[in-house]
Amino acid sequence: MSQKTGQALQRPLRDSGLKTIYTRVDLDRQISRQADKLNSKPQKVWKGASHLLPFSLHYHDVARWLFITLLFAGLLSTGWFGIPLVPTYFVDPESIELVNELFVLFSSLGTIWGVMAYREFSKSSSAVIEARLEARRLDPTMGEYEYKSFNPMTKQYENGFVPIGPVDFWDKETKVPAWLDKGKYWHIMLTLQGQNRDVRLQVVKDRDLGFHSSQRTVAVTSRSREANVGRIKRYTYTVKIPQWLVMNTDRQRFSDSGIDPAELSLLLSSVNRKIVAATNEVAGWERLRVRYPWRFMTFLIYLNKSLPIRIVYHQVTGYFPGAKALKVVQTNANLANAADDDLVASLMSLAAEKKIPENRLANITSLVKFLKNSYTQQGLGEGSSEYHNFHHSLEVSYMALHMLPEQLDGQNFEPKDCELLLLAGLLHDYDPMQALGVSESRRIKGPSVVRTIQELQQIRIHDAYFTMGVEEYRNYFQDSGFTSREYSTTHPEYVKADWTPTDSLIVEALIWRTDFPYFKQELAQQKFSDLLKELKKRGIQNTSKVEILAKILWLADLSVTYMGSDPVSAWDRVINLYDELYLPKLEAVSRTDAFFADFADDILFKKLIGQKAFPDIFRQRWNLVYQFFHEGNPSTSLNRTIATARKMYSRVNIELGMRKGEMLQAMASENWSEYFIGIGKDQDEVFKAKSKLSELDPQNASAFWGDVEKLLPFIKDYSVDNFLLVVPEHLLQTDKEYQNSLKSMFATMARKINSTGSVKVLTDMDLDSPNYNEFLAIADSVGLALEVNTAKTYFPKNWKDQDFSPAKQPRTVSLVLSVANKQLRQKDLTST
């Protein structure tokens, strides 16, 4: 079977460009075919799954009616017993009995409880319902897509999408359905994880959840005990959520929908915003169920949700002493996933900490509100998956303020410098004319610095900032139409000055410096140089400070993605950036340092992140990411993949020096119950292989880029069943150095294979050739003997390699551990 699980496992019937429906007949036929091919019975992996009470809109309605009843009962009770006490309180207060006072007091509190709890549950239900309706308005099939995921442990297909296998979720081999957004899925997964719980997140249809039933279930968590783990009880928590919570809202999906581009932008923004609200509700509830997996705890969770003291506490904590500093710390820890409003609040707190005057902070607040509306209208607001969205501009500004020290290289940085840096960071990607979808001319998506500067000079938004007061700047964004709207437009005609303030030129210079990749952008370099000369003409001789500010903003723009999230999700965001720029994705592939080349080893960058005031959480993430991409040893990920694959598949086979991804794909396709790993030095071929391997069903192969000689020694001993090599005769060398290298590799492979393992070699050497005899002699010297009767060759039949001689017939040579080697190994294991 060569089709992948969800999109190609079944034959799709397409309705417009948005819907993909699969027939039940095709699905059953493919599953039967797969089971026959595997020739194995399903294994029972989980013991008695216990279902916890679900996130149900029906239960929410029951709670709402309960508290609305409490509300009216409290009102009646307070009025009935409280009104007669009022005149008595003024005439003869001593005659009022304590019981009556307490009764009226608790009746009033019950009324307050009823009001606040009813509002809380209504808001929760509305967030979920509105998100589903808005998602289906954009894609009417959302919530009904058929999808099956193969479980290699049970050898069965499971309903919905759930990544089960050795391959990392963010790796390109992990293919997801077109309607699913990896970022949204990962965000929910991170929310659910914790407390050392093994959590599986499964995305299913509304019908499978029971959303259309009387319970109207939105999400459900079940707990299953893992079999064969001894006396220790280990559980796996499976959280099922609907498809529309992880809906892919990439504009490209809806480019052929016929919706007007402006309307589509507004609709995408609305969908993203409502999905974020619904995700917070659902993930918040299910995280508590995973943390407290007992049915009676559901009652306590509902009770906690309704308590007025909890609701009031969350409202007033922002005014506590030290609350703003705590908010900044929380934002630092969750920068990539922080809500836009939370990030804005932390940004303003940080700006106030940098002693930017209050009147300038008020202008910045007005600017932020305008930019938020502008990005939202473009579909780049809250929840957008595009790289250059509003959240990115906030991130860059936030990181730049953190990076800016009080003193550096003899320069003292004042609040005015912080203000200039903040303003440039907010505006550096502002481009209302940017291409958002796929254009026929392959116009680069995302913002352009050239257009950004043109837009700023046309609407004079930065000139207005520096020449207007607080109220004037607020009116600058006021729409003075029939229905007045704030922060929805600009009025360059309100700017009284007919000249460009010097501060505006500094902001423009800082923005030019952020053009990517800067050292290849001759126009940006020239404009930056010209502006520095202009600043000198205006009397600013210390342009070196401007250069440092510009470089800090540039470094913040490049590095914030890595410091704000974990390595794998950061890599995915960089892939989205390369998509926007139509650059080769190969340059952003894991462990390549092309993206770091401009700034990672920069002296200023090292100084900035090394300063004492710089948040330690960002420094730790940078060190982790830098090791992962630049210095990291991929053997860690390789060994993790091998260990996971051994639990799920019957054998683990590794092709060393992978030459063509097609061969690995063919071998994996013919051996469903075994796992295959290819290690290749050619980055381009590895990247192509990843795309091909993603088409496999089940997903039983992956590719790694790396040097075999460096990776092989780090593979765990006795963990591999078969090594696979292609050895063309004309590439063999007779010099001593090559033979020693070959001998060392054979010796290492002999330590890595298990007792029943082998080394399979596909070659075009003749059996009576000197090269063949020398080859066997080297293998024999390290304890690898020729296997007489080879049970399985793995290599595709009649495989043609470009380096094989056309006149010769390729053959497979199988090498296994010699008897002496096996006895020596057994002795070592026994002594150990």
C-alpha positions in Angstrom: 0.0 0.0 0.0 1.6 3.3 -1.1 -1.0 5.9 0.0 -0.8 7.8 3.2 -3.2 7.5 6.0 -5.7 10.3 5.8 -5.5 12.2 2.6 -4.4 9.4 0.2 -5.4 6.3 2.2 -8.9 6.9 0.9 -9.9 8.2 -2.4 -10.9 11.8 -2.0 -14.0 13.3 -3.5 -13.4 17.1 -3.7 -16.1 19.7 -3.4 -14.6 23.0 -4.3 -11.0 23.6 -3.0 -11.9 23.3 0.6 -13.6 20.0 1.3 -12.2 16.5 1.2 -14.6 13.6 1.9 -13.6 10.0 1.9 -15.7 6.9 1.1 -16.3 4.3 3.8 -15.9 1.5 1.2 -12.4 2.6 0.1 -11.4 3.0 3.7 -12.4 -0.5 4.8 -10.8 -2.0 1.7 -7.5 -0.2 2.5 -7.5 -1.2 6.1 -8.2 -4.9 5.3 -5.4 -4.8 2.7 -3.1 -3.3 5.3 -3.9 -5.9 7.9 -3.3 -8.7 5.4 0.1 -7.2 4.5 1.2 -6.9 8.1 0.1 -10.5 8.7 -0.1 -9.9 12.4 -2.8 -9.9 15.0 -3.7 -6.7 16.8 -1.9 -6.5 20.1 -3.7 -5.4 23.3 -1.6 -2.5 24.6 -4.0 -0.7 26.8 -5.9 -2.1 29.7 -9.5 -1.0 30.6 -9.8 2.6 29.5 -11.7 4.7 32.0 -13.5 7.8 30.6 -13.6 10.9 32.8 -16.6 13.2 32.6 -16.3 15.2 29.3 -16.3 18.9 28.5 -20.0 19.0 27.7 -22.1 21.9 26.8 -25.0 20.1 28.3 -23.3 20.1 31.7 -22.5 23.8 31.2 -26.2 24.4 30.5 -27.1 22.5 33.7 -24.7 24.6 35.7 -26.0 27.8 34.1 -29.6 26.9 35.0 -28.5 26.0 38.5 -26.8 29.3 39.1 -29.6 31.3 37.4 -32.0 29.6 39.9 -29.6 30.5 42.7 -29.6 34.1 41.4 -33.4 34.5 41.5 -33.7 32.6 44.8 -31.1 34.8 46.3 -32.8 37.9 45.0 -36.2 36.8 46.4 -34.7 35.8 49.7 -32.8 39.0 50.1 -35.8 41.1 49.2 -38.2 39.1 51.3 -36.2 39.0 54.5 -33.9 42.0 53.9 -36.3 44.8 53.2 -38.2 44.5 56.5 -34.8 44.7 58.3 -33.9 48.1 56.8 -36.2 50.3 58.9 -35.5 48.1 62.0 -31.8 48.7 61.5 -32.2 52.4 61.8 -34.8 52.4 64.5 -33.8 49.6 66.8 -30.7 47.8 65.5 -30.1 45.8 68.7 -33.4 44.0 68.2 -32.3 42.4 64.9 -31.4 38.8 65.4 -28.0 37.5 64.2 -29.6 34.6 62.4 -31.7 37.0 60.3 -28.6 39.1 59.5 -26.6 36.1 58.4 -29.5 34.8 56.3 -29.8 38.1 54.4 -26.0 38.2 54.0 -25.7 34.7 52.6 -28.7 35.3 50.4 -27.0 38.4 48.9 -23.7 36.5 48.5 -25.7 33.7 46.8 -27.1 36.3 44.4 -23.6 37.5 43.5 -22.4 33.9 43.1 -25.3 33.2 40.8 -24.7 36.2 38.6 -20.9 35.7 38.3 -21.1 31.9 37.8 -23.8 32.2 35.2 -21.7 34.8 33.3 -18.6 32.6 33.5 -20.3 29.4 32.1 -22.2 31.4 29.5 -18.8 32.9 28.3 -17.2 29.5 28.2 -20.1 28.0 26.2 -20.3 31.0 23.8 -16.5 30.8 23.1 -16.8 27.2 22.0 -20.0 27.6 20.0 -18.8 30.8 18.2 -15.5 29.2 17.3 -17.2 26.2 15.7 -19.7 28.3 13.8 -17.1 30.7 12.5 -14.8 27.8 11.5 -17.6 26.1 9.6 -18.5 29.4 8.0 -15.0 29.5 6.5 -14.9 25.7 5.8 -18.4 24.0 5.9 -16.8 20.6 6.2 -14.7 21.4 9.2 -15.5 18.9 12.0 -16.6 16.2 9.5 -13.3 15.3 7.7 -12.6 11.5 7.7 -9.1 10.7 8.9 -7.4 7.5 10.2 -4.1 7.2 11.9 -2.2 3.9 12.0 -1.0 2.7 15.4 2.1 0.5 14.9 1.6 -1.0 18.4 -1.9 -2.3 17.9 -1.5 -2.8 14.1 -4.8 -1.0 13.7 -6.2 2.3 12.5 -7.5 4.8 15.0 -10.2 7.4 14.3 -8.8 10.9 13.8 -5.4 12.3 13.8 -2.9 11.3 16.5 0.9 11.1 15.8 2.1 7.7 17.0 5.5 6.7 16.0 9.3 7.3 16.4 9.4 10.4 14.2 9.4 13.8 16.0 6.1 15.7 15.6 7.8 18.7 13.9 9.9 16.5 11.5 8.9 16.8 7.9 8.2 13.0 7.8 5.2 13.6 10.2 2.6 14.6 7.6 -0.6 16.1 8.9 -3.9 16.5 7.1 -4.4 19.7 5.1 -7.0 21.0 7.4 -4.8 20.8 10.6 -2.4 23.4 11.8 0.7 22.0 13.5 1.2 25.1 15.6 -2.3 25.0 17.1 -2.0 21.3 17.8 1.4 21.8 19.5 0.1 24.7 21.6 -2.7 22.5 23.0 -0.3 19.6 23.5 2.0 21.8 25.5 -0.9 23.1 27.6 -1.9 19.5 28.5 1.5 18.2 29.3 2.9 18.3 32.8 2.9 16.5 36.1 4.9 13.6 34.4 1.7 12.6 32.5 1.9 10.7 29.2 -0.6 12.6 27.1 -1.9 11.7 23.6 -3.9 14.4 21.8 -6.3 13.0 19.3 -8.2 15.1 16.8 -11.5 13.6 15.8 -14.8 14.4 14.1 -17.7 16.1 15.9 -19.7 12.9 15.5 -17.0 10.8 17.2 -17.0 13.1 20.1 -20.8 13.1 20.4 -21.2 16.8 19.7 -24.5 16.3 18.0 -25.9 14.1 20.8 -27.8 15.4 23.8 -24.5 15.7 25.7 -23.0 18.0 23.1 -19.5 16.8 24.0 -16.7 19.2 22.9 -13.7 17.2 24.4 -13.2 14.1 26.5 -10.3 12.7 28.4 -9.8 8.9 29.0 -7.2 7.2 31.1 -5.8 3.8 30.1 -3.3 1.7 32.0 -0.3 0.5 30.0 0.1 -3.3 29.9 3.3 -5.1 30.9 4.8 -2.5 33.1 5.1 -4.6 36.2 3.7 -3.5 39.5 4.0 0.2 38.8 0.8 1.6 37.5 1.5 3.8 34.4 -1.3 5.5 32.6 -1.7 7.1 29.3 -4.2 10.0 29.0 -5.9 10.4 25.7 -7.6 13.8 25.1 -9.9 14.0 22.2 -10.7 17.4 20.7 -12.6 18.5 17.7 -11.0 19.3 14.3 -12.0 23.0 14.3 -9.8 23.7 17.4 -6.7 23.0 15.3 -8.1 24.3 12.0 -5.5 25.4 9.4 -6.3 29.0 8.6 -3.5 29.5 6.1 -4.8 31.9 3.4 -3.4 29.6 0.7 -6.1 27.0 1.5 -8.8 29.4 0.7 -7.3 31.1 -2.3 -9.8 29.4 -4.7 -12.8 29.8 -2.4 -14.2 32.8 -4.4 -14.3 35.0 -1.2 -13.3 38.6 -1.7 -9.7 39.1 -0.4 -10.7 41.9 2.0 -13.6 39.8 3.4 -11.4 36.7 3.6 -8.9 38.7 5.7 -11.6 39.7 8.2 -13.0 36.2 8.3 -9.6 34.6 8.9 -8.9 37.1 11.7 -12.3 36.4 13.3 -11.8 32.6 13.0 -8.3 32.8 14.5 -9.4 35.0 17.4 -12.3 32.8 18.3 -10.3 29.6 18.0 -7.8 31.1 20.4 -10.6 31.8 22.9 -12.1 28.4 22.5 -8.7 26.7 22.8 -8.1 28.4 26.1 -11.4 27.2 27.4 -11.1 23.6 26.3 -7.4 23.1 27.0 -7.8 24.7 30.4 -10.6 22.3 31.4 -8.9 19.2 30.0 -5.5 20.1 31.6 -7.3 19.9 35.0 -8.9 16.6 34.1 -5.4 15.2 33.3 -4.0 16.6 36.4 -6.8 15.3 38.6 -8.0 12.1 36.9 -10.9 11.2 39.2 -14.5 11.5 38.3 -15.5 13.2 41.5 -13.0 15.9 40.8 -15.2 17.1 37.9 -17.6 18.5 40.5 -14.8 20.4 42.2 -13.5 21.7 38.8 -17.0 23.1 38.1 -17.2 24.5 41.6 -13.8 26.2 41.2 -14.9 27.6 37.9 -17.9 29.3 39.5 -16.4 30.7 42.6 -16.7 34.5 42.7 -13.5 34.9 44.7 -11.5 33.2 42.0 -13.1 35.4 39.3 -12.5 38.5 41.3 -9.0 37.5 42.1 -8.0 37.2 38.5 -9.5 40.6 37.8 -7.7 42.4 40.6 -4.3 40.7 40.7 -3.0 43.1 38.0 -3.2 45.9 40.5 -1.3 44.1 43.3 2.3 45.4 44.1 4.8 43.6 42.0 2.0 42.2 39.6 3.5 43.9 36.6 6.9 42.5 37.2 5.4 39.1 37.7 3.5 39.5 34.4 6.8 40.3 32.6 8.3 37.1 34.0 5.3 35.0 32.9 5.5 36.5 29.4 9.2 35.7 29.2 8.5 32.1 30.0 5.7 31.9 27.4 6.7 34.5 24.8 5.8 32.6 21.6 2.4 31.5 22.9 1.5 34.6 24.9 -1.8 36.3 23.9 -1.4 39.6 22.1 -3.1 41.6 24.9 -0.9 40.0 27.5 2.2 40.7 25.4 1.2 44.3 25.0 0.6 44.7 28.7 4.1 43.3 29.4 5.6 45.5 26.7 4.2 48.6 28.3 5.3 47.6 31.7 8.9 47.0 30.4 8.8 50.4 28.6 7.7 52.1 31.9 10.5 50.3 33.6 12.9 51.8 31.1 11.6 55.2 32.3 9.9 56.3 29.0 7.7 59.3 29.9 3.9 58.7 30.5 2.8 61.0 27.7 5.0 59.0 25.3 3.6 55.7 26.6 0.2 57.1 25.9 1.1 57.7 22.3 2.7 54.3 22.0 -0.6 52.8 23.4 -2.5 54.6 20.6 -0.1 53.3 18.0 -0.4 49.7 19.2 -4.2 49.9 19.1 -4.0 51.1 15.5 -1.5 48.5 14.5 -3.6 45.8 16.1 -6.6 46.8 14.1 -4.6 47.1 10.9 -3.0 43.7 11.2 -6.4 42.1 12.1 -8.0 43.5 8.9 -5.2 41.8 7.0 -5.8 38.5 8.7 -2.5 38.8 10.6 -3.9 39.4 14.1 -4.4 37.1 17.0 -3.9 33.4 16.2 -2.4 34.0 12.7 0.1 31.3 11.6 1.9 33.6 9.3 5.5 34.5 10.4 5.2 38.2 10.0 2.0 38.8 12.0 1.2 41.3 14.7 2.6 39.0 17.4 6.0 39.0 15.7 6.2 42.8 15.7 5.3 42.8 19.4 7.9 40.1 20.1 10.7 42.0 18.3 9.9 45.2 20.2 9.8 43.3 23.5 13.1 41.5 22.9 14.8 44.7 21.7 13.9 46.4 25.0 15.3 43.5 27.0 18.5 43.5 25.0 19.1 47.3 25.3 21.6 47.9 28.2 22.0 51.1 30.2 25.6 51.3 29.0 27.6 49.6 26.2 30.9 50.3 24.5 31.2 53.7 26.1 27.6 54.7 25.1 24.9 55.6 27.7 21.4 54.7 26.6 18.7 56.9 27.9 14.8 56.6 27.9 14.7 58.5 24.6 16.8 55.7 23.0 14.5 53.1 24.4 11.6 55.0 22.9 13.1 55.1 19.4 14.0 51.4 19.6 10.4 50.5 20.7 8.8 52.6 18.0 11.0 51.2 15.2 10.3 47.7 16.5 6.5 48.2 16.3 6.7 49.7 12.8 9.5 47.6 11.2 7.1 45.1 9.5 4.1 47.4 8.9 3.2 46.9 5.3 -0.6 47.1 4.4 0.3 46.2 0.8 2.1 43.0 1.4 1.2 39.9 -0.6 -0.7 37.5 1.7 -1.5 34.6 -0.7 0.2 32.8 -3.5 0.6 35.0 -6.5 1.2 34.0 -10.1 4.3 36.2 -10.3 5.7 34.6 -7.2 5.9 38.0 -5.5 7.5 37.5 -2.1 4.9 37.1 0.6 5.3 39.1 3.8 6.4 42.7 4.4 8.9 44.6 2.4 11.1 47.3 4.1 10.9 49.4 0.9 7.1 49.4 1.1 7.2 49.9 4.9 9.3 53.1 4.5 7.1 54.4 1.7 4.0 53.8 3.8 5.4 55.5 6.8 6.5 58.6 4.7 3.1 58.7 3.1 0.9 58.5 6.2 3.5 60.2 8.4 2.6 58.1 11.3 6.1 58.5 13.0 6.1 62.2 12.2 2.8 62.5 14.0 4.1 60.6 16.9 7.0 63.0 17.5 5.0 66.2 16.9 1.6 65.6 18.5 0.4 65.5 22.0 -1.6 62.6 23.5 -5.1 63.8 22.5 -3.9 65.0 19.1 -2.3 61.6 18.3 -5.4 59.8 19.4 -7.5 62.0 17.0 -4.9 61.2 14.2 -6.2 57.6 14.2 -9.9 58.6 14.5 -12.3 57.8 11.6 -14.5 60.9 11.4 -17.1 59.2 9.2 -20.8 58.8 9.9 -20.0 56.2 12.6 -16.9 57.4 14.3 -14.3 54.6 14.9 -11.1 54.9 16.9 -7.7 53.6 15.7 -9.0 52.6 12.3 -7.4 55.1 9.9 -4.7 57.8 9.7 -4.8 61.5 8.9 -1.4 62.7 7.6 -3.0 66.1 6.9 -3.3 66.6 10.7 0.5 66.7 10.9 1.4 70.5 11.2 5.1 70.2 10.6 6.0 70.2 6.9 9.5 68.8 7.7 10.7 65.4 8.9 11.7 65.4 12.5 15.2 64.1 13.2 13.8 61.3 15.4 11.7 60.1 12.4 14.9 59.8 10.4 16.4 57.7 13.2 13.4 55.4 13.2 13.6 55.0 9.4 17.3 54.2 9.7 16.6 51.5 12.3 14.0 49.9 10.1 16.2 49.8 7.0 18.7 47.9 9.1 16.2 45.1 9.6 15.9 44.1 6.0 16.6 40.4 5.5 19.1 39.2 4.7 20.8 42.5 5.4 24.2 41.8 4.1 22.7 40.9 0.7 20.4 43.9 0.5 22.5 46.6 -1.3 19.6 49.1 -1.3 19.0 48.7 2.5 22.7 49.2 3.2 22.9 52.3 1.0 19.8 53.9 2.6 21.1 53.2 6.1 24.4 54.8 5.2 22.7 57.8 3.6 20.5 58.4 6.6 23.5 58.3 8.9 25.1 61.0 6.8 21.9 63.1 6.9 21.8 62.8 10.7 25.3 64.1 10.9 24.3 67.1 8.7 21.5 67.8 11.3 24.0 68.0 14.1 24.0 64.4 15.4 27.7 63.6 15.5 27.4 60.5 17.6 25.9 58.3 15.0 27.6 55.2 16.5 24.8 55.1 19.0 22.3 55.0 16.2 24.3 52.1 14.6 24.2 50.2 17.9 20.4 50.7 18.3 19.9 49.6 14.7 22.0 46.5 15.2 20.1 45.6 18.4 16.8 45.8 16.6 18.2 43.6 13.8 19.5 41.1 16.3 16.2 41.1 18.1 14.3 40.5 14.8 16.5 37.5 13.9 16.8 35.9 17.3 13.4 36.4 19.0 11.9 33.3 17.3 14.5 31.1 18.9 14.4 32.7 22.3 10.7 32.6 22.6 10.0 28.9 22.1 11.5 25.4 22.1 13.9 24.4 19.3 11.5 22.2 17.2 8.6 24.7 17.1 11.2 27.5 16.5 12.5 25.6 13.5 8.9 25.3 12.1 8.5 29.1 12.3 11.7 29.6 10.4 10.4 27.2 7.8 7.4 29.5 7.4 9.7 32.5 7.0 11.6 30.7 4.2 8.3 29.9 2.6 7.4 33.6 2.6 10.7 34.6 1.0 10.7 31.7 -1.5 14.1 30.7 -0.2 15.3 27.0 -0.3 13.9 25.2 2.8 17.1 23.2 2.8 18.8 26.2 4.4 16.4 26.1 7.3 16.6 22.4 7.8 17.5 21.1 11.3 21.2 21.3 12.2 22.1 23.7 9.4 23.5 27.0 10.6 22.8 29.2 7.5 20.2 31.2 9.4 22.7 31.8 12.2 25.6 32.8 10.0 25.0 36.5 10.2 24.5 37.0 13.9 25.1 33.9 16.1 28.9 34.6 16.5 28.5 38.4 16.5 30.4 40.0 19.3 27.7 42.5 20.1 25.1 39.7 20.3 27.1 37.7 22.7 27.6 40.8 24.9 23.8 41.6 24.9 22.7 38.1 25.9 25.5 37.8 28.4 24.6 40.9 30.4 23.3 40.3 33.9 20.0 42.1 33.3 19.1 40.0 30.3 16.4 37.4 31.3 18.0 34.1 32.0 15.1 32.1 30.4 16.0 33.7 27.0 19.6 32.9 27.5 18.9 29.3 28.4 16.7 28.9 25.3 19.3 30.4 23.1 21.9 28.0 24.4 19.6 25.1 23.9 18.6 26.1 20.4 22.1 27.0 19.3 23.3 23.5 20.3 20.3 22.0 18.6 20.8 23.7 15.3 24.5 24.6 15.2 26.5 22.4 17.5 24.1 19.7 18.4 24.8 16.0 17.8 21.9 14.5 15.9 22.8 11.1 17.5 20.6 12.1 20.5 17.5 12.4 18.2 18.7 9.3 16.3 18.9 7.1 19.4 15.6 8.4 20.6 14.0 7.4 17.3 15.7 3.9 17.5 14.5 3.3 21.1 10.9 4.3 20.3 10.9 2.3 17.1 12.0 -0.9 18.9 8.9 -0.7 21.1 6.6 -0.4 18.1 8.1 -2.4 15.3 9.6 -5.9 15.0 13.0 -4.7 13.7 15.0 -1.5 13.3 17.1 -1.3 10.1 19.5 1.6 9.2 20.8 2.4 5.8 24.2 4.0 6.1 25.4 6.5 3.5 21.8 6.8 2.0 22.2 7.7 -1.6 18.6 7.8 -2.8 15.4 8.2 -0.8 13.5 6.1 -3.3 15.4 2.9 -2.1 14.6 3.5 1.5 11.0 4.2 0.7 10.7 1.0 -1.4 12.3 -1.1 1.4 9.9 0.4 4.0 6.9 0.0 1.8 7.7 -3.7 1.3 8.3 -4.4 5.0 5.4 -2.8 7.0 6.2 -4.2 10.4 9.8 -3.0 10.4 11.3 0.4 10.9 13.9 2.0 8.5 16.3 4.8 9.1 18.4 6.4 6.4 21.6 8.4 7.3 22.9 10.5 4.4 25.5 13.2 4.0 23.9 14.9 1.0 21.5 17.5 2.6 19.5 17.9 -0.6 18.9 14.2 -0.9 18.0 13.9 2.7 15.4 16.7 2.4 13.9 15.0 -0.7 13.8 11.7 1.1 11.9 13.3 4.0 9.2 14.4 1.5 9.0 10.9 0.0 8.9 9.1 3.3 6.0 11.2 4.5 3.9 9.4 1.9 4.4 6.0 3.6 1.5 4.4 5.4 2.2 3.3 8.1 4.9 5.9 8.8 7.8 3.4 9.2 10.8 5.3 7.9 12.7 8.5 8.6 15.9 10.2 7.3 18.7 11.9 9.1 21.4 14.2 7.8 24.9 13.6 9.1 28.3 12.1 8.6 28.1 8.3 9.1 31.6 8.1 10.5 30.6 10.6 13.2 27.1 9.3 13.9 27.8 5.6 13.9 29.9 5.4 17.1 27.2 7.2 19.1 24.4 4.7 18.3 23.6 2.6 21.3 25.2 -0.9 21.3 23.1 -3.9 20.3 20.1 -1.6 19.3 20.1 -2.3 15.5 18.8 -5.3 13.7 20.3 -4.7 10.3 22.7 -2.2 8.7 22.1 -1.7 5.0 24.9 -0.4 2.7 25.3 0.1 -1.1 29.0 -0.5 -2.1 29.8 0.0 -5.8 33.0 -1.7 -6.8 34.6 1.2 -8.6 34.4 3.3 -5.4 36.5 0.9 -3.4 40.0 2.0 -2.8 43.1 -0.1 -2.2 45.1 2.3 0.0 45.8 1.4 3.6 44.0 4.4 5.0 40.7 3.5 3.2 41.0 -0.1 4.4 41.6 0.9 8.0 38.5 3.2 7.8 36.4 0.4 6.4 37.7 -2.0 9.1 36.8 0.6 11.8 33.3 1.0 10.4 32.7 -2.8 10.3 34.0 -3.1 13.9 31.6 -0.4 15.0 28.6 -2.0 13.2 29.5 -5.3 14.8 29.0 -3.7 18.2 25.8 -2.0 17.3 23.8 -5.0 15.8 22.1 -7.4 18.2 23.0 -11.1 18.3 20.6 -12.0 15.4 21.5 -8.9 13.4 23.3 -8.6 10.2 25.1 -6.2 7.8 23.5 -6.3 4.3 25.6 -5.0 1.4 24.3 -4.4 -2.1 27.2 -4.5 -4.5 28.2 -5.2 -8.1 31.5 -7.0 -7.1 32.1 -10.4 -8.7 32.4 -13.3 -6.3 35.9 -14.2 -7.6 37.2 -10.7 -7.7 40.2 -9.6 -5.5 38.1 -6.7 -4.2 35.4 -9.0 -3.0 37.9 -11.3 -1.2 39.6 -8.3 0.4 36.2 -6.9 1.4 35.2 -10.2 3.2 38.7 -10.5 4.8 38.3 -7.0 6.4 34.8 -8.0 7.7 36.1 -11.3 9.0 38.9 -9.6 10.9 36.4 -7.8 13.1 34.1 -10.8 13.7 31.7 -10.5 10.8 31.2 -13.7 8.8 29.5 -14.4 5.5 25.9 -15.7 5.9 25.4 -18.7 3.6 21.6 -18.8 3.5 20.3 -15.2 3.6 16.6 -15.2 4.7 15.9 -11.6 3.7 17.8 -9.2 1.5 15.6 -6.1 1.9 17.0 -4.3 -1.2 14.5 -3.8 -4.0 14.8 -6.4 -6.8 16.5 -5.3 -10.0 17.6 -2.0 -8.3 19.7 0.1 -10.7 22.4 2.3 -9.1 24.1 4.9 -11.2 27.5 3.8 -9.8 27.0 0.1 -10.6 28.5 -1.3 -13.7 25.8 -1.8 -16.4 27.4 -5.1 -17.4 27.2 -6.7 -13.9 24.3 -8.0 -11.9 24.1 -6.5 -8.4 23.9 -9.0 -5.5 23.3 -8.9 -1.8 26.0 -9.9 0.6 24.9 -10.6 4.2 27.4 -10.5 7.1 26.5 -11.8 10.6 28.3 -12.1 13.8 30.8 -15.0 13.8 30.4 -17.8 16.4 33.4 -16.5 18.3 32.1 -13.0 18.3 28.7 -14.2 19.7 30.4 -16.2 22.4 32.5 -13.2 23.4 29.5 -10.9 23.5 27.5 -13.4 25.6 30.4 -13.6 28.1 30.6 -9.8 28.3 26.8 -9.6 28.9 27.0 -12.3 31.6 29.8 -10.5 33.4 28.0 -7.2 33.2 
